[in-house]
Amino acid sequence: METIKNDKLKVEVSEHGAELQSIKDNGGEEYLWQGDPAYWGRRSPILFPIVGTVCDNTYRVGGKEYHLTRHGFARDRDFRLLAKGDEQVVFGLHDDAETMKRYPYHFNLAVSYKLTGNKIHVVWHVENTDDKIIFFQIGGHPAFLVPGAKAGESVKGSLRFDNPEPMRVFINKEGFLSRDYRPFDTEKGLFRFTEDSFKDDAIVFDHSQLRHVELLDAAGNPHVSLDFKTPAVGIWTPFGKHAPFVCVEPWYGITDQAGFDGEFKDKYLMNRLLPGSSFMSEYVITIG
């Protein structure tokens, strides 16, 4: 476990999955879900090299089949500590014999966390170390405690979007995308959610419809805010488990459309890198 802190925040990150483990303010209040496996055992996994699920956990590269489970393997791998300062920490993961069995590309993946005041900058850096184009998706999955919610009780809370009239991409009950868009009702961007809001799995917006999401406290003030420039974002809490958290998930990628059996490179919201090139992006968590 590595800890970074300043006069506003104290943040802990595990080398396993380069995953956020805790976000506390200077008063000691915890903002991040703490991973009780009775509800959901993770806290803020890194999604790589896929976001969501590929049909039958199988995808194809050049006609050859490979197998990946939901959200890929990075969240279950031990990263290496690359750099550490008082307010920043950087972790790295690269391909090896095990990853090549499931993902036939050479790569370096770096994940960094940097504090500036009451903000946490989460930066992803993917480098193509192969001699061919590589294809990948990447995303975040941070889970935040809903103000006033209690474990074992049906969760309800409020999110405020920067877009007052977003359209959602529908996910069916098997966890795959339909080909439909549905109007999404908000009160001029205010989304009052309950557990029933997620009975059909995550609520997903693509086409960069959202860039800023706020989780509000009981008084309607921002408790946690996220800023991102990703083409998609998912909102989720596990339906039927009465878990006291909600995830706001910035994604460069998305789960398969139902029945998709094409090549990996042709998946919706796929990213590609030429040999020797790299990809970098960040999202920002603001506390308070």
N, C-alpha and C positions, 0 to 999 in steps of 0.2 A: 504494500500500500504506500502511495506517495501522497504527501500533503502540500498544498500551496495555500498561501493566505496573504491578506493585506488587512487594512484597518476596517474593511467592510465585510469580507467574506472569508470563510475557511472551507476549502474544497478538498475532498479525498478522491483519489483515482486508483483503481487496481490495475496491476500489470496484466491480469487475466482479462482479456477482451478490451484492454485500455478503457475500461468502463467506469464512468462516474459512480461513486459510492455514497457521497454525502455532499450536500450544499448547506452550510449553516451561515447565518448572519452573525454580526458581532454580539448579539444577545443570546446566541446559542439555539435559535429556532431552526429546525430542520425543514427543508423545502423539497427534498428528493424522497420519493418512495423508497422504503428500505428493504424491499425484496422478500417479504414473507412468502414462502413457497405455497402456503395455503391459498393464496390469491394469484400471485404471479412472482416467480422467483428471481426476476431480473430487475434492474434499476434504470439503466440507460445504455443498452447494447449498441454496438456499431454494426450496421448492416452492410455486409460486403461478402462476395461480389454480386449478390443479388439483393433486391428488396422484395419482400413478400415471398411468394411461393411460385415455383415452376410446376406445370402440370405433371402429376404423377412423380414429383420430385426428380424429373428427368428433363434434360435439355440436350441440344445437339450442336456440335461444332464440326463443320465439314462432313456432316452425316454420321459422325461418331457420337454415341450417347455417353453422357456424363450425369452424375447424380449429386444433387445438392438438396439438403433439407431447408426448411423455412429460414429466410433471411441470411443464408450463407454460413460460412465457417468462422469468420473473424471474431465473432462474439464469444467463441468457445476456444480460442487460441491464446496462449501466453505471448504477450508482446514483450519487446526488449526496451528498457529505459534508455533513451538516446540523449536526453538533456534534462537538466533540472535546475531551477532557480527558485527564489522565494515566491514568485508570482507566476511561474510558468513551468510546465512539464511536458515532455515530448516522448511519445512511445512509437516503436516501429515494429513492423511485421513484414517478412518477405516470403516468397514462395519456397517450398521445399518438396521433398518427395511425396509427402502426404497431400499437400495442396494440389500438386500436379495430377494426382489421381482423380480429383474432383473438379479441377479448374485448370485447363491446360495452357496456362500463360505464366510467364515470368513477370514479377512485379515487386515493387516496394510500396508499402502503405505506411504512412506516418499520421499520427493523430496527436494534436497538441491542445492543451488547455492553458489559457492565459487570462489572468485577472486584470481588469482595469476598473477601479472603483467597485461599483456594485454589479459589474458585468463579467460574464464568463464567455470568452471567445473560444469556440470549439472549431478547430481547423482540421480539414482532411486534405491529405496530399497523396495522390496516387502517381507513381512513376512507372512507365513502361520500360522494363529492362530486357524485353524480348527482342527478337529480330523480325517480328511481324506485328501487325496491328493487334492490340488487345481490346477486349470489350468487357465492360463492367457496369455495375450499378452500386451506389453507395447511399447510405442514409443514417439518420439518427433516430433514436427511440426513447427519449428521456421521459420518465414518469414523475409527475409532480403531485404532491399531496394536495388534495382539494380542501381549502379552508372550511373548517367546521364539520367535515365528513368523518365518520367513524367506521372502522372495520366491522363488517358484519351487518351494516345497515345499507340500504339501497342508496347509492351515491347520487347526489345532485349538486350542480354548481353552475357557474356562468363563465362563458368565454366571450371575448369581444374580438371581432375580426376587423381588419382594415377595409374589407370589401363588404358593403351592405347587402349585396345581392349575388352571392356565389352560387355556382351550379356544381353539384356533386357528381362524382363518378360512382355508379352503383356497384357494390360488391355483393355477390350472392352468398348464401349460407355455407357454401363449400369453400369460401375464401378466395374466389376468383372474380375478376371483373366481368360484368356484363358489357354490352356495347352501347349502353344507354347513359344519358345524363338526366338527372332529375333536379328540378328546382329545389333550393334549400331555403327554408323559411327561417329568417332571423328578424329581430326587432331592430332594424337599421344597423345590422352588424352584431347585435347582441344575441348570443346563442345560449339559452337556458337549457342545459342538458340534464337528463336523468339516465339511469341505467338502461331504460328502454330505448334510448336514442341509439344504442349500439347493438340492438338485437340482431342486426344483419352484418355484424363485424364492424371494422373500422369505417369511419366516414372519410372519404378521400376526395381531395380537390386537386385537379391538374391544371395545365395551361397557366401556371403562375398566378392563379386567382387570388391567392393569399400570400402576403409577405410579412405580416405582423399579426401575432395572436397574443392576447392577454388572458390569463387566468385571474379572475376577479375575487376579491374577498367579499364578505357579507355587506360591506358598505359600498360596494361597486368600484373599489379602487384596485389598481393593478397589484397583484400579489407576486406573480411571475409573468414575464413577457418574453416572447421569442421573436427574433428578427432573422429572416432568411431570404435567399434568392433562388431557392430550389424550384423546379418546375412542378413539383407535387408536394403535398403535405397530408398526412393522415392524422386523424383524431380518434383516440381509442381508449376504452376501458373494458375489462372482460365482463361480458354480459352474464348475469346470473350469479356472480360471485360476491357481490356487495363489497367490492374493493374500494378503498377511499382515495383513489388516485385517478388522474387522467394523463394520457400521453399526448404530446404534441410533437409530430414526427416529420422533420424536413427530409425530403427524399429526392435524390437524383435517380429515379427508377420507380418501378411499380410492379405489383403482382401480375401474373399472366392473365390474359383474357381467357375465359372459359373455353377449353378445347384447343388452345394454341399448341401446335406441334411443329412450328417452323424452326429455323435456325436461331441460335442464341443472339446473333448479331441483329436479327430482325425483330427482337422483342421491342415492345413499346417503351419509350424513354430509356433507350440504351445509349451508353457513352462509349466512345472509342478513342484510343490514343495511338498515334504513330510511334514507331520505335524511337526511343530516346526522349520522347516528350512526356509531359506531366500535366496533371490536373490538380487544381487547388481551389477550395471553397471553404466557407465558414458559415456557421450560424451563431447567434449571440443570445445568451440567456441573461436577462436582467432581473434582479431580485428587488422587489419593492417598487 
